[in-house]
Structure formats: C-alpha cells, structure tokens
Amino acid sequence: MTVKVKVEHLTKIFGPHPKAVLEKVKSGVPKNKILEDTGHTVGVHDVSFEVYEGETFVIMGLSGSGKSTLIRCLNLLNRPTEGNIYIDGENIVHYAKKELMELRQKKLAMVFQHFGLLTHRNVIKNVEYGLEIRGVPKEKRREIAKTVLASVGLEGWEDKKISELSGGMQQRVGLARALANDPDILLMDEPFSSLDPLIRREMQYELLDIQAKLKKTIIFITHDVNEAFKIGDRVAVMKDGKIEQIGTPEELISNPQSQYIEEFIKDIDRSRILQAKNIMFKTSALVYLKDGPRVAVKAMESNGISSVFVVDSERKLQGIVTIDDAIRAIQENKQLKDILRNDFYTTGPDTYVQDLIPMATDTKYPIAVTDENNKLLGIIVRVSVLSGLV
C-alpha cells in the first residue's frame, strides 16, 4: 500500500522556550513535573505512524491525551517542536507561508468539531468559500458546490441560512465545504462529538458511505471507542501524548498490548464493531447444483447438520436443501434444482453483528454471507452471532 502520510518522532511542547525543555522531555521527566517546573505543556511526545492512501486512520484518546494537538500538527496549525511530517514523501515541517497555503488549499482539508461555518453566508456560499479563495470562477464553483452538497444529502438546501439547519445538517455543510476542494487528505477533529446520539450515528454511516465512493485518506480524531472502531480501518490509541498501540479494531480487541488498552476497550459494544466477516466460517458442507440429493444427504450426515447450501460451479449461491426434502427427492426421483429453498437470510461481509441479531433470532437456517456477485463466502450460525456479543 502507498504511504500517504508519514510522521516521525513528532514532539510538540507549548510554552515560550520549548526547545530548552526538550531534553527534559527526552530524559523521561513526567508531563506534570515539566509543567510545574517550567510552565511548559507537553502536548505530543515522540509520536510515529504511517497512514496509507485511501485509509481511514482514527486517533483515539481521552481528553488531554494529545490527539487534537497531534492532528493540528499535521496541517501545521501547531508547528512541531521536533520531528518530521511527510505528505506524499515530502517533509512539510519547514514549509514557508506560500507552500503551506498551497498545501492547505490543494491537499489538506479540515473538518472541525464546532463546524466553523460562516453564519452570514448561506449553505452553498459556505461550501464555495474555499473555491472562492482559490479564485475558481463563480459558475464552476457553484457547480462543484451543488454536486458536493448532493453527495452529503443536502440537495435542495443550497439557499438556506445556516441558522435554519440542525446540528447534523450543519456538520454536513462543514463536510461538504472540506470535500469541495477535492483534497487528498481529510483531517477530522471530533467532528461528530457535539451531535446528539441519533444524528451522530447517522453521520458515521454517512461518512462510511462517502468514503466508500470517494476513497479519501482520512485522519479522524475521537474520544469514543465505539465510533473509532466503527469508522477506522486502523486505530491509534493515545495516552499522555504518546501512542500506546496501533492496529485494526479486531487486533486491538483480540490482542491488547497493555492494561490501558484492555481498560479502554472493556466496555465496547462489540455488536457495533464486529462484522459478518469476523464471525462467519468457511464450510466444506456444501453441495453443487450438478450433484444429486444423495450427495446432499451424505454431506449433511457427515457434518451432523440438517440442511446444506447449494452453489453452482462458480460457487454462486443457488439455495438451501433440507434433509427432509432431500430424502423425499430420492424417493420421488427429483433433482436438487427441484427442491431448492430460498427462505433463508443472506448478508454481506461488512454487515455489523448488531444488524444480524434480528436475522439470527428469526431464521431456521444459517445466515449465508455472499459478495456482490452472490458468491458464497461463508456461513453464520446463531451461536456465532451471540458469541460476538461477549
């Protein structure tokens, strides 16, 4: 995978003489002692990580962990005290004003927690703002703004005042404004934290849908572990200005590398994090459409089950056969295609366990996991859904 952003040994100290305090930090003097002795605050210390192109990389931590300081270093709103930041292989740390302006206009865009909208402008003029600054002609920027507003579900709201919008809609405007410049990288600093829970969930799904289409490189800040694990391809957990662990949600859950990580994830709602692909299993208990009912009976007998899925030569799902129907077919000299049932649930590999619970409660058969071409990837039995909750 292509590395889009690379951070090397990044440190940010706030105060009048940060360089003078740097050696104390490196020698391991605690943050609170440095603040007490020198009046300087250590925001981030010796942080390194890479973000891949098209990845949603989440930085998670409690208040004061350094996550917001870190993301503001990435677009040099905070100038690092030490360390390097590479974007597309180029170190931006020492960029001059002109280079930095070009970077922010063309490659980076930021979505803030409190929207940062211009209340004297209507919706579409807020979205156009960055394009206007860049000197994009009026007709062109209006066309781009309308397209982007439609992509975030705000078609028809172009001429509304900001004060007429709900919090969730205002955040959509903020997201649209960031997307209008077509940046390579989106920096999102707790963008949904001020929204009520229902709207927050809607915005999380909205972001996932947008990312599926646009495939931007996203660096997302949050203090909510459930949000981090839902949105992130990988998650970095911060504590006291340092990164404790980086991994996929599944890796953090299955292999926490410190007691702090264990405590952080212990109350996580796993049904909102684990997906069908995490709990399905590939089964050899399959029969092909060309096979007869006797083969189906033998497969069920060998595996101790009372039904079996039927696929074609390309492993595309055709239906399910029960033991009763297979025995009756043998007696009546019927073929498998004559006794196929389709009264079972199917789902995609990215479906969350939470959304599988109603299916598992209602179904008589395993849930089939298929891809976009209806190819059978695996099956999920009821116990797998329930075990995903503990």
N, C-alpha and C positions, 0 to 999 in steps of 0.2 A: 504494500500500500504506500501511496505517496504521502510523505510528511508535509503538512501544510503549515503548521506552527510548531516551533521547537523552542523550549525555554530551558536555559542552562544556568543553574546555580544563582537563581534570582533572589535578591535581597532588597527590601525596601524598609528604610528607617526614617521615621518622621522626627524632625527637630532641626535646630539651627546648624548643628555640626555632625551630620550623620556619618561622614567618613571617619571622624575621630572616634566614634562609638563602635565602628565596625569590628575592630579587633576584640572588643569585649564580647560582642555577639558570637564571633567565631570561637572564642575560648569557652563558650558554654554558659556564660552568666545568664541567669533567668531573665525573662522579659520584665517582670515586676521589679527586679533589683535594678535593672538598667534604667527603668522609668524613675525609680526612687532616687538613684544616684546622679543621673544625668539629665533627666527631664525629656529624654528621647523615647519614642514609642517604636517598638519593632513590629511592623505590620506583617512582613513576609520574610522568611529566612531560608536560604539555600534550597529553593524550590526548582525542580527539574521535571519536565514531562514533554511528551510529543502528542500532537493532535493530527490525525490523518485527514486527508481530503475527503469531504462528504460525511464526516463523522459528527455525531452529537456527543460532545465531551462535557460531562457535568462535573462541576466543582462544588462539593457539598461540605458544609460545616456549620457549627453553631455560631451564634453571634460572637464576634471577636476572634474568630479562627483565622481571619486573614483573606477570606475568599473574595470579598469585594475589593480589597486593596489589590489583590492579585489581578483581577480582571481589568482594573483601571491601569495597571502597568502595561497590559497588552496593547493598549492604544495610546500609551504614554500620557494619559491624564495624570498618572503618577509616574514620575521619572524614577527608574530603579536606582538604588544606591550602588548596587553591584550586580553583575550578571549580564546575560545576553538573551535577546528575543529575536528569533529568526522567523520571517514570513517568506515562504517560497525561497528559502535558502539565503535570504538577505537580512543581515543584522540591522534592526531598526533603532537600536538603543540610542545611537548618536545622530539620529536624523535631525536636520535643520528644519526650521519652521515651514519652508516651502515643501520639502519632501514629506513632512508629517501631514500637512494639509492634503496633499495628493493621495497619501495612503488612506486617510480617513474618508476622502471623497470617493475613492475608487475600489478599495479592497476591504475596508472595515466599516461595519455599521453597528451601532449600539442601541439596544432597547432597554430603557430604564424602568426601575420599579414603579416610579410615580409618573409614568407616561411621558412627561416633559413636552406636552403639546402646547401649541401657541393658541391661547383661547380667543384671540382677536381674529383668527383665521378659521374659515370653515373646514370641513373634513378634507375635501380634495386639495385645498391650498396647503394644509398641513402636510399632506403626502407629497405634494410637489416641492416642498421647501428645499430639500437637498438638491434637487434637479435645478431649481431656480438659481441657487448659489453657484452651481457649476456652469450656468449660462446656457442650459438646454432651452431651445426655442419653446414658446408658450404652447403651441399646438402639440408638439412632440411630448412635452412633459405632462400635458393633460391626458393624452392618450395612454402614456405609461401609468399614470396615477389611477385611471379608471380600471385598467387591467389588473393592477395590483390590489385595488380595493375589492374587485370581484373575487380575487383569489383568497381573500380573508373573510369573505361572506358579507361585505358591506356595499354590494351593488345597490344603487338607489339612494344611498345616504350621502352622496357626494356634497350636497349643498347644505347639509345640516350644520348647526353650530355645535361646537364641542360640548357646550353645557347641556345639550339635548340628548347626549349619549350616556348610556350606562357605563359603569366601570369597565366591564368586559369589552364593550364596543370601543371605548377609548383606548384600551390596550391593543385592540385590533388595528386601530388607526396608527398607533405607535409602531406596530409590527409592519404595517404597510409602508409607512414612511421609511423604515430601515430597508425594506425589500426593493423600494422604488429605484434606488441607486444600483441595484443588481450587484451587491457586494459579494466577494468570495467568502467572507467570514462574517458571521453574526455573533456579536457579544451580547449576552442577555443577562442582566444583573437582577436576579429575583423578580422577573417581570410579572409574575402572577401572584405574588405574596400578599398584595393588598386587596385581592378579589375574594368574594365570598366563595365557599367551598364548591357550590354547584357550577358557578361560572368558571372557577379555576379549573375544574375537571374538563369543562368544555374547551377551554383554551389549550389545555395539554393535548387533547385529541386533535384540535385544530393545528397545533404546531407539528404533531406527528404526521398529519395529512399533508401539510405544506412541505415538510422535509422529504416525504416520500416522493413528491413531484419534483422539487427543486434541487434536492441533494446538496444543500449548502454545508459548509463547515461551520458548526455551531458550538460555541463555548457558553455554557449555561450555568448560572450560579443559583443555588437554592440551599435552604436550611432543612428542607422537607425530604426525608429519606424516601418516602413513597413516590414523590414527584421525581426525584433523582433517578430512581430505579425504573420508573415507567418511561422516562424520556431518554435516558442516557444509553448510548452504545457502550461507553465505559464511564466509570465514576471515579473521581479522585476525592478522597475524604481528607479534610484538613483539620489540624488541631494546633493551636498556639503558633500559627504562622508557618507550619510545616505540613507536608503531605504525609499522612500515615500509611495510606495504601491506595493503589490504583488497580482497577480491574473491572470486568464486566459485572453486572448485578449478580449473575449466577456465581461468579468467582468470589465475590465478597460475601455472599450468603454461605457458600459451601466451604470457604477457606479463609476465614477472618484471621489476619496476621497479628492482631494484638487484642488485648482485653477491651481497649477503647472501641475498636471496630465491632467487637461482639456486643458491647453495650449499645452501640449506635443502632445496630440492626435487629436487636432482640424483639422489639415491638412492631416490626414491619408487617404490614398486611401482605403476606406472600401471594394471596389470590390476585392482588393487583399488579404483581411483579412477574411471577412465573407465567410462562406461556405454554400453549399446547405442545410446542416442540420440546419443552423442558420435561414434560411428564409422559409423553407418548412413548411407546416402544414398538420397534420393528418386529413383525411377527412372521414366522415361517408358515403359520397356519393360514395359508391362502390356497385357493384353487383357481385354475384358469378356466375361462369360458369354454375352451375346447375339451376340458375334462368332463367326465360323466358324474352322475350322482353318487356312484360307488366310491369314486376318489374323494368326493366331499365328505362322505360318511367316514372314510378311513382317516382323513385329516382331523375331523372332529374327535374321533375315537383316540387317536394318537396324542392329541393335545388336551384331552379332558374338557372339551367345550361342546356347547350345543348349537352353535351357529358358526359360520365361516364366511368371510368376504370373498367375492368372486371378482377377478380382474381379467382384462384382455391381454393380448400378447405384449402390449406396451405398458402393462401394469396400471392401466386406467380402470378406475372403479366401475363395475357394472351393477353390483347389487350384493345382497347377502342371502345365504341359504341356511335354513334351519334343519335340524336333524329330522324332525317330523316330516317336513316337506321332501327332504332327500329320500327317506325310506319310502314314502308314498310314490315318488317319481320312479324308483326302482321297480315297484310293484306294477306301475302303470306304464312302464317303458317310456318315460319322458326324459327330455334333455335338461341340462342345467338352465338354459335360457328360458325354459318354460316355467320354472319355479322361483325365479329371482324375486326377492322382496326389495322394496325401496323405502320402507317405513323406519329408517334409522337416521341419525344425525350425522352430518359432516361439518367439518370446520377447517380453517386454515391454520398453518403452523404458528402464526403470530397472535392468535386469539388468546386473551388473558384467561387464566383459570377462573377468575370471578365470573366471566361470561359463560363458562362451561357448566357452572353449577346447575342452572335450570335444566340443561340438556341431560346431565347425569342423573338428576332426580326423576326425569320423565321417561328416559329411554329404557327399552328392554334389552338393547344390544350395545356393544361397544361403540364409541364415537370414532368415526373414520376421519383421519387427518389427511387432507389432499392438497395438492398445489394448484396453481391457476389453470393447469391443463387437466385437472381431475385425476392426476396420478396419485396413487395411494402411497403416502409417506410413512404411515404408522397408525396405530390404534390407541385409544384411551379407554380404559375400563373405569367403572365408577370409583373403585378404591384409589385409583391414581389421582382423581380429582380431589377426593377427600384428604389423601395424604399430602397433597400440595398445600393444604391449609395449616399444617402443623410443622 
